[in-house]
Amino acid sequence: MNRAFCVPEGTKYMVIMVQNGEGCDYTIGCGVKVEPLKARTVEDARAEAQRIITLDGYLERDGAVYKAVLVTAHEDLPVESWKAGLKAVREAEEAEEQRGRELAELERLKAKYGK
């Protein structure tokens, strides 16, 4: 699967940086950068985020960062499980609709042939 953003295994913290202005175009997420951090404590995460934002030039370029948020990566969400559950619901709905169509057809044929 091609992933636009993949959090490295074991990541505890990430920094979300938002650029100044209205964004760069009409692309979803344009002007927002999410950077996984290697830090293991919140203090180290703050220091690492500051280092990235200041030393990598995010404060000095066009569209400079005006807001940064430190987030904790608590857990991976079970998206595949949600997808499987949704698929099962959709299949059950389709089966029920098919059953309704078949019963309607049965009633139509009974009326036509009188049985």
Biopython code that builds the backbone (N, CA, C, O; Angstrom):
import numpy as np
from Bio.PDB.StructureBuilder import StructureBuilder

atoms = [
    (1, "MET", "N", (0.847, -1.178, 0.000)),
    (1, "MET", "CA", (0.000, 0.000, 0.000)),
    (1, "MET", "C", (0.889, 1.237, 0.000)),
    (1, "MET", "O", (1.868, 1.299, 0.744)),
    (2, "ASN", "N", (0.561, 2.203, -0.814)),
    (2, "ASN", "CA", (1.297, 3.456, -0.868)),
    (2, "ASN", "C", (0.752, 4.384, 0.210)),
    (2, "ASN", "O", (-0.430, 4.726, 0.195)),
    (3, "ARG", "N", (1.594, 4.787, 1.132)),
    (3, "ARG", "CA", (1.157, 5.653, 2.221)),
    (3, "ARG", "C", (1.798, 7.014, 2.078)),
    (3, "ARG", "O", (3.015, 7.120, 1.922)),
    (4, "ALA", "N", (0.989, 8.057, 2.129)),
    (4, "ALA", "CA", (1.511, 9.418, 2.050)),
    (4, "ALA", "C", (2.279, 9.763, 3.319)),
    (4, "ALA", "O", (3.239, 10.532, 3.270)),
    (5, "PHE", "N", (1.874, 9.214, 4.437)),
    (5, "PHE", "CA", (2.538, 9.482, 5.697)),
    (5, "PHE", "C", (2.557, 8.195, 6.492)),
    (5, "PHE", "O", (1.513, 7.584, 6.719)),
    (6, "CYS", "N", (3.713, 7.789, 6.906)),
    (6, "CYS", "CA", (3.845, 6.561, 7.680)),
    (6, "CYS", "C", (4.638, 6.876, 8.935)),
    (6, "CYS", "O", (5.745, 7.408, 8.851)),
    (7, "VAL", "N", (4.090, 6.557, 10.088)),
    (7, "VAL", "CA", (4.766, 6.791, 11.358)),
    (7, "VAL", "C", (5.688, 5.614, 11.626)),
    (7, "VAL", "O", (5.241, 4.467, 11.643)),
    (8, "PRO", "N", (6.979, 5.890, 11.836)),
    (8, "PRO", "CA", (7.902, 4.803, 12.142)),
    (8, "PRO", "C", (7.497, 4.061, 13.417)),
    (8, "PRO", "O", (7.008, 4.674, 14.366)),
    (9, "GLU", "N", (7.697, 2.777, 13.435)),
    (9, "GLU", "CA", (7.381, 1.942, 14.595)),
    (9, "GLU", "C", (8.045, 2.513, 15.840)),
    (9, "GLU", "O", (9.218, 2.885, 15.807)),
    (10, "GLY", "N", (7.312, 2.583, 16.919)),
    (10, "GLY", "CA", (7.860, 3.056, 18.183)),
    (10, "GLY", "C", (7.813, 4.564, 18.384)),
    (10, "GLY", "O", (8.265, 5.059, 19.416)),
    (11, "THR", "N", (7.276, 5.304, 17.419)),
    (11, "THR", "CA", (7.192, 6.761, 17.550)),
    (11, "THR", "C", (6.215, 7.109, 18.668)),
    (11, "THR", "O", (5.079, 6.634, 18.692)),
    (12, "LYS", "N", (6.683, 7.955, 19.599)),
    (12, "LYS", "CA", (5.831, 8.399, 20.702)),
    (12, "LYS", "C", (5.314, 9.815, 20.511)),
    (12, "LYS", "O", (4.242, 10.162, 21.007)),
    (13, "TYR", "N", (6.077, 10.638, 19.789)),
    (13, "TYR", "CA", (5.709, 12.045, 19.635)),
    (13, "TYR", "C", (5.867, 12.477, 18.181)),
    (13, "TYR", "O", (6.704, 11.962, 17.441)),
    (14, "MET", "N", (5.028, 13.447, 17.799)),
    (14, "MET", "CA", (5.129, 14.052, 16.478)),
    (14, "MET", "C", (4.888, 15.543, 16.630)),
    (14, "MET", "O", (4.215, 15.982, 17.563)),
    (15, "VAL", "N", (5.439, 16.316, 15.711)),
    (15, "VAL", "CA", (5.156, 17.741, 15.678)),
    (15, "VAL", "C", (4.409, 18.038, 14.378)),
    (15, "VAL", "O", (4.808, 17.602, 13.299)),
    (16, "ILE", "N", (3.328, 18.783, 14.508)),
    (16, "ILE", "CA", (2.561, 19.230, 13.353)),
    (16, "ILE", "C", (2.887, 20.700, 13.169)),
    (16, "ILE", "O", (2.690, 21.505, 14.079)),
    (17, "MET", "N", (3.389, 21.050, 11.985)),
    (17, "MET", "CA", (3.768, 22.428, 11.693)),
    (17, "MET", "C", (2.825, 22.979, 10.633)),
    (17, "MET", "O", (2.541, 22.322, 9.631)),
    (18, "VAL", "N", (2.346, 24.192, 10.869)),
    (18, "VAL", "CA", (1.429, 24.846, 9.942)),
    (18, "VAL", "C", (2.103, 26.107, 9.428)),
    (18, "VAL", "O", (2.585, 26.928, 10.209)),
    (19, "GLN", "N", (2.134, 26.256, 8.098)),
    (19, "GLN", "CA", (2.811, 27.413, 7.520)),
    (19, "GLN", "C", (1.945, 28.662, 7.601)),
    (19, "GLN", "O", (0.720, 28.590, 7.693)),
    (20, "ASN", "N", (2.602, 29.782, 7.563)),
    (20, "ASN", "CA", (1.950, 31.081, 7.573)),
    (20, "ASN", "C", (1.198, 31.286, 6.262)),
    (20, "ASN", "O", (1.627, 30.791, 5.221)),
    (21, "GLY", "N", (0.103, 31.995, 6.301)),
    (21, "GLY", "CA", (-0.643, 32.294, 5.083)),
    (21, "GLY", "C", (-1.773, 31.328, 4.841)),
    (21, "GLY", "O", (-2.180, 30.573, 5.724)),
    (22, "GLU", "N", (-2.270, 31.369, 3.622)),
    (22, "GLU", "CA", (-3.443, 30.591, 3.232)),
    (22, "GLU", "C", (-3.113, 29.202, 2.705)),
    (22, "GLU", "O", (-4.021, 28.495, 2.269)),
    (23, "GLY", "N", (-1.868, 28.790, 2.728)),
    (23, "GLY", "CA", (-1.489, 27.513, 2.141)),
    (23, "GLY", "C", (-0.880, 27.747, 0.781)),
    (23, "GLY", "O", (-0.815, 28.888, 0.323)),
    (24, "CYS", "N", (-0.436, 26.703, 0.127)),
    (24, "CYS", "CA", (0.294, 26.888, -1.128)),
    (24, "CYS", "C", (-0.570, 26.651, -2.363)),
    (24, "CYS", "O", (-0.253, 27.170, -3.433)),
    (25, "ASP", "N", (-1.638, 25.891, -2.247)),
    (25, "ASP", "CA", (-2.549, 25.670, -3.379)),
    (25, "ASP", "C", (-3.816, 25.013, -2.836)),
    (25, "ASP", "O", (-4.115, 25.131, -1.648)),
    (26, "TYR", "N", (-4.535, 24.346, -3.672)),
    (26, "TYR", "CA", (-5.778, 23.738, -3.226)),
    (26, "TYR", "C", (-5.625, 22.281, -2.815)),
    (26, "TYR", "O", (-6.622, 21.579, -2.646)),
    (27, "THR", "N", (-4.402, 21.823, -2.654)),
    (27, "THR", "CA", (-4.145, 20.449, -2.248)),
    (27, "THR", "C", (-4.494, 20.272, -0.777)),
    (27, "THR", "O", (-4.136, 21.111, 0.050)),
    (28, "ILE", "N", (-5.179, 19.204, -0.449)),
    (28, "ILE", "CA", (-5.488, 18.918, 0.949)),
    (28, "ILE", "C", (-4.183, 18.714, 1.710)),
    (28, "ILE", "O", (-3.321, 17.948, 1.280)),
    (29, "GLY", "N", (-4.044, 19.389, 2.818)),
    (29, "GLY", "CA", (-2.853, 19.253, 3.642)),
    (29, "GLY", "C", (-1.705, 20.137, 3.210)),
    (29, "GLY", "O", (-0.652, 20.130, 3.848)),
    (30, "CYS", "N", (-1.878, 20.893, 2.153)),
    (30, "CYS", "CA", (-0.817, 21.780, 1.707)),
    (30, "CYS", "C", (-0.592, 22.827, 2.787)),
    (30, "CYS", "O", (-1.548, 23.424, 3.282)),
    (31, "GLY", "N", (0.640, 23.050, 3.149)),
    (31, "GLY", "CA", (0.959, 24.008, 4.193)),
    (31, "GLY", "C", (1.005, 23.386, 5.575)),
    (31, "GLY", "O", (1.212, 24.087, 6.566)),
    (32, "VAL", "N", (0.815, 22.074, 5.650)),
    (32, "VAL", "CA", (0.886, 21.362, 6.928)),
    (32, "VAL", "C", (1.914, 20.249, 6.783)),
    (32, "VAL", "O", (1.880, 19.478, 5.824)),
    (33, "LYS", "N", (2.829, 20.174, 7.746)),
    (33, "LYS", "CA", (3.836, 19.123, 7.727)),
    (33, "LYS", "C", (3.803, 18.409, 9.066)),
    (33, "LYS", "O", (3.789, 19.048, 10.119)),
    (34, "VAL", "N", (3.792, 17.088, 9.026)),
    (34, "VAL", "CA", (3.826, 16.268, 10.232)),
    (34, "VAL", "C", (5.176, 15.569, 10.257)),
    (34, "VAL", "O", (5.551, 14.871, 9.314)),
    (35, "GLU", "N", (5.892, 15.768, 11.342)),
    (35, "GLU", "CA", (7.240, 15.213, 11.467)),
    (35, "GLU", "C", (7.292, 14.286, 12.678)),
    (35, "GLU", "O", (7.107, 14.744, 13.806)),
    (36, "PRO", "N", (7.544, 12.980, 12.466)),
    (36, "PRO", "CA", (7.713, 12.077, 13.603)),
    (36, "PRO", "C", (9.008, 12.431, 14.345)),
    (36, "PRO", "O", (10.005, 12.806, 13.729)),
    (37, "LEU", "N", (8.976, 12.306, 15.660)),
    (37, "LEU", "CA", (10.145, 12.621, 16.478)),
    (37, "LEU", "C", (10.722, 11.348, 17.076)),
    (37, "LEU", "O", (10.010, 10.361, 17.257)),
    (38, "LYS", "N", (12.009, 11.372, 17.381)),
    (38, "LYS", "CA", (12.682, 10.215, 17.981)),
    (38, "LYS", "C", (12.652, 10.248, 19.500)),
    (38, "LYS", "O", (13.026, 9.273, 20.152)),
    (39, "ALA", "N", (12.214, 11.357, 20.063)),
    (39, "ALA", "CA", (12.230, 11.568, 21.514)),
    (39, "ALA", "C", (11.405, 10.518, 22.248)),
    (39, "ALA", "O", (10.437, 9.980, 21.711)),
    (40, "ARG", "N", (11.805, 10.237, 23.482)),
    (40, "ARG", "CA", (11.084, 9.276, 24.317)),
    (40, "ARG", "C", (10.351, 9.969, 25.471)),
    (40, "ARG", "O", (9.496, 9.356, 26.109)),
    (41, "THR", "N", (10.675, 11.237, 25.747)),
    (41, "THR", "CA", (10.002, 11.997, 26.795)),
    (41, "THR", "C", (9.446, 13.274, 26.184)),
    (41, "THR", "O", (9.895, 13.717, 25.127)),
    (42, "VAL", "N", (8.460, 13.862, 26.863)),
    (42, "VAL", "CA", (7.842, 15.082, 26.344)),
    (42, "VAL", "C", (8.853, 16.229, 26.316)),
    (42, "VAL", "O", (8.829, 17.055, 25.404)),
    (43, "GLU", "N", (9.741, 16.281, 27.313)),
    (43, "GLU", "CA", (10.763, 17.337, 27.332)),
    (43, "GLU", "C", (11.692, 17.206, 26.133)),
    (43, "GLU", "O", (11.999, 18.195, 25.467)),
    (44, "ASP", "N", (12.138, 15.984, 25.861)),
    (44, "ASP", "CA", (13.009, 15.745, 24.703)),
    (44, "ASP", "C", (12.265, 16.017, 23.399)),
    (44, "ASP", "O", (12.860, 16.488, 22.430)),
    (45, "ALA", "N", (10.967, 15.723, 23.373)),
    (45, "ALA", "CA", (10.167, 15.971, 22.164)),
    (45, "ALA", "C", (10.067, 17.465, 21.888)),
    (45, "ALA", "O", (10.177, 17.896, 20.740)),
    (46, "ARG", "N", (9.859, 18.256, 22.938)),
    (46, "ARG", "CA", (9.811, 19.716, 22.758)),
    (46, "ARG", "C", (11.142, 20.228, 22.209)),
    (46, "ARG", "O", (11.173, 21.035, 21.279)),
    (47, "ALA", "N", (12.233, 19.752, 22.792)),
    (47, "ALA", "CA", (13.566, 20.192, 22.346)),
    (47, "ALA", "C", (13.829, 19.760, 20.907)),
    (47, "ALA", "O", (14.367, 20.538, 20.119)),
    (48, "GLU", "N", (13.463, 18.540, 20.556)),
    (48, "GLU", "CA", (13.669, 18.046, 19.192)),
    (48, "GLU", "C", (12.819, 18.841, 18.194)),
    (48, "GLU", "O", (13.293, 19.182, 17.111)),
    (49, "ALA", "N", (11.571, 19.135, 18.557)),
    (49, "ALA", "CA", (10.705, 19.932, 17.685)),
    (49, "ALA", "C", (11.302, 21.322, 17.480)),
    (49, "ALA", "O", (11.319, 21.833, 16.361)),
    (50, "GLN", "N", (11.788, 21.927, 18.551)),
    (50, "GLN", "CA", (12.401, 23.256, 18.427)),
    (50, "GLN", "C", (13.621, 23.205, 17.520)),
    (50, "GLN", "O", (13.830, 24.094, 16.695)),
    (51, "ARG", "N", (14.415, 22.173, 17.678)),
    (51, "ARG", "CA", (15.611, 22.003, 16.843)),
    (51, "ARG", "C", (15.218, 21.876, 15.363)),
    (51, "ARG", "O", (15.820, 22.516, 14.501)),
    (52, "ILE", "N", (14.230, 21.065, 15.082)),
    (52, "ILE", "CA", (13.777, 20.871, 13.692)),
    (52, "ILE", "C", (13.266, 22.187, 13.115)),
    (52, "ILE", "O", (13.651, 22.581, 12.015)),
    (53, "ILE", "N", (12.405, 22.855, 13.856)),
    (53, "ILE", "CA", (11.769, 24.078, 13.351)),
    (53, "ILE", "C", (12.789, 25.196, 13.159)),
    (53, "ILE", "O", (12.721, 25.924, 12.169)),
    (54, "THR", "N", (13.725, 25.343, 14.079)),
    (54, "THR", "CA", (14.683, 26.447, 13.973)),
    (54, "THR", "C", (15.858, 26.104, 13.073)),
    (54, "THR", "O", (16.218, 26.903, 12.209)),
    (55, "LEU", "N", (16.467, 24.936, 13.251)),
    (55, "LEU", "CA", (17.683, 24.619, 12.500)),
    (55, "LEU", "C", (17.412, 24.195, 11.065)),
    (55, "LEU", "O", (18.273, 24.375, 10.203)),
    (56, "ASP", "N", (16.247, 23.640, 10.789)),
    (56, "ASP", "CA", (15.927, 23.237, 9.415)),
    (56, "ASP", "C", (15.333, 24.385, 8.606)),
    (56, "ASP", "O", (14.920, 24.184, 7.463)),
    (57, "GLY", "N", (15.285, 25.577, 9.179)),
    (57, "GLY", "CA", (14.883, 26.771, 8.434)),
    (57, "GLY", "C", (13.396, 26.996, 8.301)),
    (57, "GLY", "O", (12.979, 27.825, 7.493)),
    (58, "TYR", "N", (12.584, 26.292, 9.060)),
    (58, "TYR", "CA", (11.133, 26.450, 8.926)),
    (58, "TYR", "C", (10.638, 27.823, 9.375)),
    (58, "TYR", "O", (9.501, 28.186, 9.077)),
    (59, "LEU", "N", (11.457, 28.589, 10.078)),
    (59, "LEU", "CA", (11.040, 29.924, 10.519)),
    (59, "LEU", "C", (11.465, 31.010, 9.556)),
    (59, "LEU", "O", (11.019, 32.149, 9.689)),
    (60, "GLU", "N", (12.315, 30.697, 8.590)),
    (60, "GLU", "CA", (12.918, 31.720, 7.749)),
    (60, "GLU", "C", (12.521, 31.658, 6.274)),
    (60, "GLU", "O", (12.841, 32.579, 5.522)),
    (61, "ARG", "N", (11.851, 30.628, 5.852)),
    (61, "ARG", "CA", (11.510, 30.492, 4.429)),
    (61, "ARG", "C", (10.136, 31.073, 4.129)),
    (61, "ARG", "O", (9.377, 31.414, 5.036)),
    (62, "ASP", "N", (9.830, 31.179, 2.834)),
    (62, "ASP", "CA", (8.484, 31.581, 2.431)),
    (62, "ASP", "C", (7.506, 30.573, 3.015)),
    (62, "ASP", "O", (7.775, 29.371, 3.016)),
    (63, "GLY", "N", (6.392, 31.050, 3.504)),
    (63, "GLY", "CA", (5.430, 30.139, 4.119)),
    (63, "GLY", "C", (5.964, 29.593, 5.428)),
    (63, "GLY", "O", (5.748, 28.426, 5.756)),
    (64, "ALA", "N", (6.667, 30.443, 6.184)),
    (64, "ALA", "CA", (7.280, 30.016, 7.439)),
    (64, "ALA", "C", (6.236, 29.458, 8.407)),
    (64, "ALA", "O", (5.056, 29.802, 8.338)),
    (65, "VAL", "N", (6.691, 28.600, 9.299)),
    (65, "VAL", "CA", (5.818, 28.022, 10.312)),
    (65, "VAL", "C", (5.333, 29.127, 11.240)),
    (65, "VAL", "O", (6.132, 29.907, 11.758)),
    (66, "TYR", "N", (4.023, 29.191, 11.449)),
    (66, "TYR", "CA", (3.495, 30.147, 12.419)),
    (66, "TYR", "C", (2.889, 29.431, 13.616)),
    (66, "TYR", "O", (2.636, 30.045, 14.652)),
    (67, "LYS", "N", (2.654, 28.113, 13.469)),
    (67, "LYS", "CA", (2.081, 27.339, 14.559)),
    (67, "LYS", "C", (2.649, 25.935, 14.509)),
    (67, "LYS", "O", (2.794, 25.343, 13.440)),
    (68, "ALA", "N", (2.968, 25.411, 15.686)),
    (68, "ALA", "CA", (3.433, 24.031, 15.782)),
    (68, "ALA", "C", (2.752, 23.384, 16.979)),
    (68, "ALA", "O", (2.615, 23.996, 18.038)),
    (69, "VAL", "N", (2.329, 22.146, 16.795)),
    (69, "VAL", "CA", (1.633, 21.425, 17.853)),
    (69, "VAL", "C", (2.367, 20.112, 18.089)),
    (69, "VAL", "O", (2.643, 19.363, 17.152)),
    (70, "LEU", "N", (2.677, 19.845, 19.339)),
    (70, "LEU", "CA", (3.298, 18.579, 19.714)),
    (70, "LEU", "C", (2.177, 17.599, 20.046)),
    (70, "LEU", "O", (1.320, 17.891, 20.879)),
    (71, "VAL", "N", (2.184, 16.449, 19.401)),
    (71, "VAL", "CA", (1.149, 15.446, 19.666)),
    (71, "VAL", "C", (1.794, 14.148, 20.127)),
    (71, "VAL", "O", (2.928, 13.825, 19.772)),
    (72, "THR", "N", (1.040, 13.426, 20.922)),
    (72, "THR", "CA", (1.496, 12.136, 21.411)),
    (72, "THR", "C", (0.843, 11.052, 20.567)),
    (72, "THR", "O", (-0.371, 11.054, 20.366)),
    (73, "ALA", "N", (1.646, 10.141, 20.081)),
    (73, "ALA", "CA", (1.144, 9.013, 19.297)),
    (73, "ALA", "C", (0.846, 7.875, 20.276)),
    (73, "ALA", "O", (1.712, 7.051, 20.571)),
    (74, "HIS", "N", (-0.397, 7.844, 20.776)),
    (74, "HIS", "CA", (-0.757, 6.855, 21.780)),
    (74, "HIS", "C", (-0.837, 5.445, 21.223)),
    (74, "HIS", "O", (-0.324, 4.499, 21.821)),
    (75, "GLU", "N", (-1.473, 5.317, 20.093)),
    (75, "GLU", "CA", (-1.677, 3.978, 19.545)),
    (75, "GLU", "C", (-2.042, 4.063, 18.070)),
    (75, "GLU", "O", (-2.551, 5.076, 17.592)),
    (76, "ASP", "N", (-1.775, 2.996, 17.379)),
    (76, "ASP", "CA", (-2.253, 2.877, 16.005)),
    (76, "ASP", "C", (-3.720, 2.483, 16.077)),
    (76, "ASP", "O", (-4.101, 1.607, 16.853)),
    (77, "LEU", "N", (-4.525, 3.127, 15.275)),
    (77, "LEU", "CA", (-5.943, 2.801, 15.243)),
    (77, "LEU", "C", (-6.179, 1.603, 14.327)),
    (77, "LEU", "O", (-5.487, 1.457, 13.319)),
    (78, "PRO", "N", (-7.146, 0.742, 14.659)),
    (78, "PRO", "CA", (-7.384, -0.491, 13.902)),
    (78, "PRO", "C", (-8.179, -0.261, 12.619)),
    (78, "PRO", "O", (-9.287, -0.776, 12.472)),
    (79, "VAL", "N", (-7.621, 0.503, 11.703)),
    (79, "VAL", "CA", (-8.333, 0.886, 10.479)),
    (79, "VAL", "C", (-8.721, -0.347, 9.650)),
    (79, "VAL", "O", (-9.827, -0.406, 9.113)),
    (80, "GLU", "N", (-7.827, -1.317, 9.546)),
    (80, "GLU", "CA", (-8.152, -2.523, 8.754)),
    (80, "GLU", "C", (-9.333, -3.265, 9.358)),
    (80, "GLU", "O", (-10.177, -3.792, 8.633)),
    (81, "SER", "N", (-9.395, -3.307, 10.677)),
    (81, "SER", "CA", (-10.524, -3.951, 11.348)),
    (81, "SER", "C", (-11.810, -3.175, 11.080)),
    (81, "SER", "O", (-12.862, -3.771, 10.846)),
    (82, "TRP", "N", (-11.724, -1.844, 11.114)),
    (82, "TRP", "CA", (-12.893, -1.018, 10.812)),
    (82, "TRP", "C", (-13.351, -1.265, 9.386)),
    (82, "TRP", "O", (-14.549, -1.348, 9.115)),
    (83, "LYS", "N", (-12.384, -1.384, 8.470)),
    (83, "LYS", "CA", (-12.717, -1.620, 7.065)),
    (83, "LYS", "C", (-13.436, -2.961, 6.904)),
    (83, "LYS", "O", (-14.418, -3.060, 6.168)),
    (84, "ALA", "N", (-12.943, -3.991, 7.595)),
    (84, "ALA", "CA", (-13.571, -5.308, 7.514)),
    (84, "ALA", "C", (-14.987, -5.263, 8.087)),
    (84, "ALA", "O", (-15.903, -5.873, 7.534)),
    (85, "GLY", "N", (-15.164, -4.545, 9.186)),
    (85, "GLY", "CA", (-16.489, -4.415, 9.787)),
    (85, "GLY", "C", (-17.452, -3.693, 8.866)),
    (85, "GLY", "O", (-18.605, -4.099, 8.722)),
    (86, "LEU", "N", (-16.982, -2.621, 8.242)),
    (86, "LEU", "CA", (-17.814, -1.873, 7.305)),
    (86, "LEU", "C", (-18.190, -2.739, 6.102)),
    (86, "LEU", "O", (-19.325, -2.703, 5.627)),
    (87, "LYS", "N", (-17.219, -3.518, 5.618)),
    (87, "LYS", "CA", (-17.490, -4.408, 4.479)),
    (87, "LYS", "C", (-18.567, -5.424, 4.847)),
    (87, "LYS", "O", (-19.455, -5.701, 4.040)),
    (88, "ALA", "N", (-18.499, -5.982, 6.057)),
    (88, "ALA", "CA", (-19.496, -6.953, 6.501)),
    (88, "ALA", "C", (-20.886, -6.316, 6.579)),
    (88, "ALA", "O", (-21.880, -6.933, 6.197)),
    (89, "VAL", "N", (-20.949, -5.078, 7.076)),
    (89, "VAL", "CA", (-22.231, -4.373, 7.145)),
    (89, "VAL", "C", (-22.780, -4.145, 5.740)),
    (89, "VAL", "O", (-23.961, -4.381, 5.486)),
    (90, "ARG", "N", (-21.921, -3.684, 4.827)),
    (90, "ARG", "CA", (-22.368, -3.426, 3.447)),
    (90, "ARG", "C", (-22.839, -4.718, 2.774)),
    (90, "ARG", "O", (-23.837, -4.710, 2.054)),
    (91, "GLU", "N", (-22.133, -5.820, 3.003)),
    (91, "GLU", "CA", (-22.535, -7.100, 2.412)),
    (91, "GLU", "C", (-23.875, -7.558, 2.968)),
    (91, "GLU", "O", (-24.706, -8.079, 2.224)),
    (92, "ALA", "N", (-24.096, -7.371, 4.275)),
    (92, "ALA", "CA", (-25.380, -7.743, 4.886)),
    (92, "ALA", "C", (-26.513, -6.888, 4.317)),
    (92, "ALA", "O", (-27.606, -7.389, 4.055)),
    (93, "GLU", "N", (-26.240, -5.587, 4.129)),
    (93, "GLU", "CA", (-27.240, -4.704, 3.539)),
    (93, "GLU", "C", (-27.574, -5.137, 2.115)),
    (93, "GLU", "O", (-28.743, -5.171, 1.729)),
    (94, "GLU", "N", (-26.558, -5.463, 1.347)),
    (94, "GLU", "CA", (-26.770, -5.900, -0.039)),
    (94, "GLU", "C", (-27.547, -7.218, -0.072)),
    (94, "GLU", "O", (-28.428, -7.401, -0.912)),
    (95, "ALA", "N", (-27.220, -8.135, 0.844)),
    (95, "ALA", "CA", (-27.938, -9.413, 0.899)),
    (95, "ALA", "C", (-29.414, -9.183, 1.236)),
    (95, "ALA", "O", (-30.291, -9.835, 0.669)),
    (96, "GLU", "N", (-29.684, -8.261, 2.153)),
    (96, "GLU", "CA", (-31.069, -7.954, 2.520)),
    (96, "GLU", "C", (-31.813, -7.312, 1.348)),
    (96, "GLU", "O", (-32.979, -7.624, 1.105)),
    (97, "GLU", "N", (-31.149, -6.427, 0.633)),
    (97, "GLU", "CA", (-31.775, -5.810, -0.542)),
    (97, "GLU", "C", (-32.050, -6.864, -1.611)),
    (97, "GLU", "O", (-33.106, -6.844, -2.244)),
    (98, "GLN", "N", (-31.113, -7.777, -1.814)),
    (98, "GLN", "CA", (-31.290, -8.855, -2.797)),
    (98, "GLN", "C", (-32.463, -9.737, -2.403)),
    (98, "GLN", "O", (-33.269, -10.120, -3.251)),
    (99, "ARG", "N", (-32.560, -10.061, -1.118)),
    (99, "ARG", "CA", (-33.672, -10.876, -0.623)),
    (99, "ARG", "C", (-35.001, -10.164, -0.889)),
    (99, "ARG", "O", (-35.972, -10.790, -1.314)),
    (100, "GLY", "N", (-35.038, -8.851, -0.636)),
    (100, "GLY", "CA", (-36.253, -8.071, -0.901)),
    (100, "GLY", "C", (-36.634, -8.116, -2.370)),
    (100, "GLY", "O", (-37.809, -8.262, -2.708)),
    (101, "ARG", "N", (-35.636, -7.989, -3.249)),
    (101, "ARG", "CA", (-35.914, -8.049, -4.694)),
    (101, "ARG", "C", (-36.449, -9.430, -5.080)),
    (101, "ARG", "O", (-37.386, -9.540, -5.871)),
    (102, "GLU", "N", (-35.848, -10.478, -4.517)),
    (102, "GLU", "CA", (-36.281, -11.840, -4.845)),
    (102, "GLU", "C", (-37.697, -12.117, -4.341)),
    (102, "GLU", "O", (-38.489, -12.757, -5.033)),
    (103, "LEU", "N", (-38.019, -11.633, -3.129)),
    (103, "LEU", "CA", (-39.378, -11.829, -2.611)),
    (103, "LEU", "C", (-40.398, -11.065, -3.451)),
    (103, "LEU", "O", (-41.495, -11.558, -3.712)),
    (104, "ALA", "N", (-40.028, -9.863, -3.868)),
    (104, "ALA", "CA", (-40.927, -9.107, -4.741)),
    (104, "ALA", "C", (-41.144, -9.842, -6.056)),
    (104, "ALA", "O", (-42.263, -9.884, -6.566)),
    (105, "GLU", "N", (-40.100, -10.411, -6.597)),
    (105, "GLU", "CA", (-40.205, -11.180, -7.845)),
    (105, "GLU", "C", (-41.080, -12.410, -7.633)),
    (105, "GLU", "O", (-41.887, -12.757, -8.495)),
    (106, "LEU", "N", (-40.920, -13.072, -6.481)),
    (106, "LEU", "CA", (-41.736, -14.240, -6.161)),
    (106, "LEU", "C", (-43.213, -13.860, -6.101)),
    (106, "LEU", "O", (-44.063, -14.562, -6.649)),
    (107, "GLU", "N", (-43.512, -12.755, -5.439)),
    (107, "GLU", "CA", (-44.905, -12.296, -5.357)),
    (107, "GLU", "C", (-45.450, -11.944, -6.739)),
    (107, "GLU", "O", (-46.610, -12.225, -7.043)),
    (108, "ARG", "N", (-44.621, -11.335, -7.568)),
    (108, "ARG", "CA", (-45.040, -10.984, -8.926)),
    (108, "ARG", "C", (-45.376, -12.247, -9.715)),
    (108, "ARG", "O", (-46.389, -12.303, -10.413)),
    (109, "LEU", "N", (-44.500, -13.275, -9.596)),
    (109, "LEU", "CA", (-44.728, -14.518, -10.333)),
    (109, "LEU", "C", (-45.961, -15.269, -9.802)),
    (109, "LEU", "O", (-46.707, -15.864, -10.581)),
    (110, "LYS", "N", (-46.175, -15.242, -8.474)),
    (110, "LYS", "CA", (-47.374, -15.879, -7.902)),
    (110, "LYS", "C", (-48.635, -15.212, -8.470)),
    (110, "LYS", "O", (-49.601, -15.873, -8.851)),
    (111, "ALA", "N", (-48.583, -13.881, -8.509)),
    (111, "ALA", "CA", (-49.757, -13.161, -9.027)),
    (111, "ALA", "C", (-49.978, -13.475, -10.493)),
    (111, "ALA", "O", (-51.116, -13.606, -10.943)),
    (112, "LYS", "N", (-48.874, -13.598, -11.248)),
    (112, "LYS", "CA", (-48.984, -13.854, -12.683)),
    (112, "LYS", "C", (-49.494, -15.250, -12.964)),
    (112, "LYS", "O", (-50.323, -15.434, -13.855)),
    (113, "TYR", "N", (-49.008, -16.261, -12.208)),
    (113, "TYR", "CA", (-49.375, -17.639, -12.501)),
    (113, "TYR", "C", (-50.405, -18.197, -11.528)),
    (113, "TYR", "O", (-50.779, -19.366, -11.632)),
    (114, "GLY", "N", (-50.865, -17.385, -10.591)),
    (114, "GLY", "CA", (-51.948, -17.758, -9.709)),
    (114, "GLY", "C", (-51.634, -18.852, -8.717)),
    (114, "GLY", "O", (-52.508, -19.664, -8.412)),
    (115, "LYS", "N", (-50.421, -18.906, -8.204)),
    (115, "LYS", "CA", (-50.115, -19.941, -7.217)),
    (115, "LYS", "C", (-49.686, -19.348, -5.919)),
    (115, "LYS", "O", (-49.390, -20.080, -4.974)),
]
sb = StructureBuilder()
sb.init_structure("model")
sb.init_model(0)
sb.init_chain("A")
sb.init_seg("    ")
for serial, (resi, resn, name, xyz) in enumerate(atoms, 1):
    if name == "N":
        sb.init_residue(resn, " ", resi, " ")
    sb.init_atom(name, np.array(xyz, "f"), 0.0, 1.0, " ", f" {name:<3s}", serial, name[0])
structure = sb.get_structure()
